[in-house]
Amino acid sequence: EKLRYNIYRIDKYQKDIAVVVLNWCDYRDISTKILSLFHIIVRPSEQRKSYGSEILRQIIQNGEDLINRPYDEICSSVNKQNIPSQQLMQNLGFFELCEHREYKVYSLNQRDRSLDE
């Protein structure tokens, strides 16, 4: 497995809004390259202003440019108690892969999406 981490600070009007942590992983044994979305952390005072949604849309649209690598799938885990984030993932086309302890794991297959375009 090859790993590559990317951490981004999102700011607007000279104010930190969010931090995003991405990881790229090449699973050679199954020929799949995955963009793992570890965190979208939006400052509490800036939550409910659509920043998380816009950040996730940008990752979906421009992920390869952000990490400078191709990938087949985007995966992310969401705390089972974080209903707004679960709804966001589903609204943007992610499906629930599985549950693991206190998290739900979501996936968006970019290969299938590219066939639709």
C-alpha contacts under 8 A as a table, 3 or more apart, distances in Angstrom:
res1	aa1	res2	aa2	distance
1	E	25	C	6.42
1	E	26	D	5.44
1	E	27	Y	5.47
1	E	28	R	6.73
2	K	24	W	7.77
2	K	25	C	5.48
2	K	26	D	5.41
2	K	27	Y	7.64
3	L	23	N	6.82
3	L	24	W	5.64
3	L	25	C	4.84
3	L	26	D	7.13
4	R	23	N	5.50
4	R	24	W	5.08
4	R	25	C	6.75
5	Y	21	V	7.29
5	Y	22	L	5.83
5	Y	23	N	4.47
5	Y	24	W	6.52
6	N	21	V	5.82
6	N	22	L	5.07
6	N	23	N	6.17
6	N	67	I	6.66
7	I	19	V	7.16
7	I	20	V	5.71
7	I	21	V	4.52
7	I	22	L	6.33
8	Y	19	V	5.68
8	Y	20	V	5.09
8	Y	21	V	6.46
9	R	16	D	7.09
9	R	17	I	7.73
9	R	18	A	6.01
9	R	19	V	4.66
9	R	20	V	6.53
10	I	16	D	6.04
10	I	17	I	5.50
10	I	18	A	4.99
10	I	19	V	5.99
10	I	20	V	7.70
11	D	14	Q	6.12
11	D	15	K	5.25
11	D	16	D	4.31
11	D	17	I	5.03
11	D	18	A	6.92
12	K	15	K	5.34
12	K	16	D	6.63
12	K	17	I	6.64
16	D	43	R	7.61
17	I	42	V	5.86
17	I	43	R	5.55
17	I	46	E	6.47
17	I	51	Y	7.93
18	A	40	I	6.82
18	A	41	I	5.29
18	A	42	V	4.20
18	A	43	R	5.79
19	V	39	H	7.38
19	V	40	I	5.90
19	V	41	I	5.18
19	V	42	V	6.64
20	V	37	L	7.91
20	V	38	F	7.60
20	V	39	H	5.37
20	V	40	I	4.62
20	V	41	I	6.39
21	V	37	L	6.35
21	V	38	F	5.37
21	V	39	H	5.10
21	V	40	I	6.81
22	L	35	L	6.84
22	L	36	S	5.66
22	L	37	L	4.80
22	L	38	F	5.74
22	L	39	H	7.29
22	L	67	I	7.81
23	N	35	L	5.73
23	N	36	S	4.87
23	N	37	L	6.50
23	N	38	F	7.18
24	W	33	K	7.24
24	W	34	I	5.73
24	W	35	L	4.65
24	W	36	S	6.07
24	W	67	I	7.34
24	W	69	R	7.77
24	W	71	Y	7.80
25	C	33	K	5.72
25	C	34	I	5.27
25	C	35	L	6.59
25	C	36	S	7.58
26	D	31	S	7.47
26	D	32	T	6.12
26	D	33	K	4.41
26	D	34	I	6.44
27	Y	30	I	5.79
27	Y	31	S	5.83
27	Y	32	T	5.30
27	Y	33	K	6.03
27	Y	34	I	7.81
28	R	31	S	4.71
28	R	32	T	6.59
32	T	71	Y	7.46
32	T	72	D	6.27
32	T	73	E	7.74
33	K	70	P	7.29
33	K	71	Y	4.58
33	K	72	D	5.35
33	K	73	E	6.75
34	I	71	Y	5.31
34	I	72	D	5.92
34	I	73	E	4.98
34	I	74	I	5.76
34	I	75	C	6.96
35	L	63	G	7.81
35	L	71	Y	6.18
35	L	72	D	7.80
35	L	73	E	6.19
35	L	74	I	4.73
35	L	75	C	6.36
36	S	74	I	5.76
36	S	75	C	4.91
36	S	76	S	5.85
37	L	40	I	7.72
37	L	74	I	7.04
37	L	75	C	6.09
37	L	76	S	4.96
37	L	77	S	7.81
38	F	76	S	6.24
38	F	77	S	7.27
40	I	52	G	6.73
40	I	55	I	7.83
41	I	52	G	7.99
42	V	46	E	6.48
42	V	47	Q	6.06
42	V	51	Y	7.34
42	V	52	G	6.76
43	R	46	E	5.27
43	R	47	Q	6.38
44	P	47	Q	5.24
46	E	49	K	6.15
46	E	51	Y	7.64
47	Q	50	S	7.29
47	Q	51	Y	7.15
47	Q	52	G	7.79
48	R	51	Y	7.57
50	S	53	S	5.20
50	S	54	E	6.22
51	Y	54	E	5.17
51	Y	55	I	6.05
52	G	55	I	5.14
52	G	56	L	6.17
53	S	56	L	5.22
53	S	57	R	6.17
53	S	88	L	6.82
54	E	57	R	5.03
54	E	58	Q	6.17
55	I	58	Q	5.11
55	I	59	I	6.28
56	L	59	I	5.02
56	L	60	I	6.24
57	R	60	I	5.09
57	R	61	Q	6.14
57	R	92	L	7.64
58	Q	61	Q	5.08
58	Q	62	N	5.56
58	Q	63	G	7.15
59	I	62	N	5.27
59	I	63	G	4.53
59	I	66	L	7.54
60	I	63	G	5.71
60	I	74	I	7.93
62	N	65	D	5.40
62	N	66	L	6.27
63	G	66	L	4.95
63	G	67	I	6.28
63	G	68	N	7.99
64	E	67	I	5.44
64	E	68	N	5.27
64	E	69	R	5.21
64	E	70	P	5.36
64	E	71	Y	7.07
65	D	68	N	4.83
65	D	69	R	7.13
71	Y	74	I	7.76
71	Y	110	Q	7.55
72	D	109	N	6.21
72	D	110	Q	5.16
72	D	111	R	5.42
73	E	107	S	6.79
73	E	108	L	5.62
73	E	109	N	4.41
73	E	110	Q	5.09
73	E	111	R	7.13
74	I	107	S	5.62
74	I	108	L	5.12
74	I	109	N	6.49
74	I	110	Q	7.14
75	C	105	V	7.08
75	C	106	Y	5.59
75	C	107	S	4.48
75	C	108	L	6.53
76	S	105	V	5.72
76	S	106	Y	5.28
76	S	107	S	6.60
77	S	103	Y	5.92
77	S	104	K	5.44
77	S	105	V	4.23
77	S	106	Y	6.01
78	V	82	N	6.75
78	V	85	S	6.85
78	V	86	Q	6.54
78	V	103	Y	5.29
78	V	104	K	5.27
78	V	105	V	6.41
78	V	106	Y	7.70
79	N	82	N	5.31
79	N	102	E	5.84
79	N	103	Y	4.39
79	N	104	K	6.31
80	K	83	I	6.97
80	K	86	Q	7.93
80	K	102	E	5.66
80	K	103	Y	5.15
80	K	104	K	6.00
82	N	85	S	5.64
82	N	86	Q	6.45
83	I	86	Q	5.02
83	I	87	Q	6.15
84	P	87	Q	5.15
84	P	88	L	6.17
85	S	88	L	4.93
85	S	89	M	6.23
86	Q	89	M	5.23
86	Q	90	Q	6.34
87	Q	90	Q	5.12
87	Q	91	N	5.95
88	L	91	N	5.06
88	L	92	L	6.25
89	M	92	L	5.35
89	M	93	G	6.56
89	M	94	F	5.21
89	M	95	F	7.53
89	M	106	Y	7.30
90	Q	93	G	5.24
90	Q	94	F	4.94
90	Q	95	F	6.09
90	Q	96	E	8.00
91	N	94	F	7.35
93	G	108	L	6.56
94	F	106	Y	5.85
94	F	107	S	5.18
94	F	108	L	4.66
95	F	106	Y	5.38
95	F	107	S	5.50
95	F	108	L	6.62
96	E	104	K	6.76
96	E	105	V	5.83
96	E	106	Y	4.42
96	E	107	S	6.48
97	L	104	K	7.57
97	L	105	V	5.46
97	L	106	Y	5.32
97	L	107	S	6.29
98	C	104	K	5.95
98	C	105	V	5.36
98	C	106	Y	7.38
99	E	102	E	7.48
99	E	103	Y	5.73
99	E	104	K	4.37
99	E	105	V	5.92
100	H	103	Y	5.27
100	H	104	K	6.25
100	H	105	V	7.36
109	N	112	D	5.67
109	N	113	R	6.56
110	Q	113	R	4.90
110	Q	114	S	6.11
111	R	114	S	5.31
111	R	115	L	6.75
112	D	115	L	5.37
112	D	116	D	6.89
113	R	116	D	5.26
113	R	117	E	6.86
114	S	117	E	5.40
